[in-house]
């Protein structure tokens, strides 16, 4: 009886751990109806339905990699304030998606306000974001200010939110943009292992 109970407890623990990881992974599924492991065709089909421009990059030093960038000719992606979305695919499977936020019509201050609103929304949806870095650098009459935050509910599966503001001291102007990165390093590592296997 004791051995059977211990076996049941161990099995239940494994199931709960796996369920917890699956739940965390489901919470961090990429947006636009995509899932980890989807093919580039799914993102391209979404872009086609919305008449968006598609750019496909094939890095020469990484033959198994495909980078698909989607953006409108003008304005934003459908139902968002994002300017572009970029998917990274290894052996034809999605492991990273970046949503880029930029707006030529918006001031740097307005972009920072949008960044803060998104940061609060992510914290509300996924939990508190941890600070990665906050720094300010001055070089050649340009001041660059960066800040980034992340959330990693399961090791290797995370969100990264990064903001950059560049101020031109000579021309008295500044602009800002930010990006939200969904990344599944666990899945990427599995794909790399499969790629290297004989």
URPE-V928709 format. One record per helix or strand of 3 or more residues. SS is the DSSP state (H for helix, E for strand). FROM is the first residue (numbers start at 0). LEN is the number of residues. If there is no record, write none. Layout:
# URPE-V928709
ss-><SS/SS>
from-><FROM/FROM>
len-><LEN/LEN>
This chain:
# URPE-V928709
ss-><H/H/E/E/E/E/H/E/E/E/E/H>
from-><1/39/52/64/83/92/107/129/141/156/172/184>
len-><26/10/5/7/7/9/19/10/13/12/12/12>
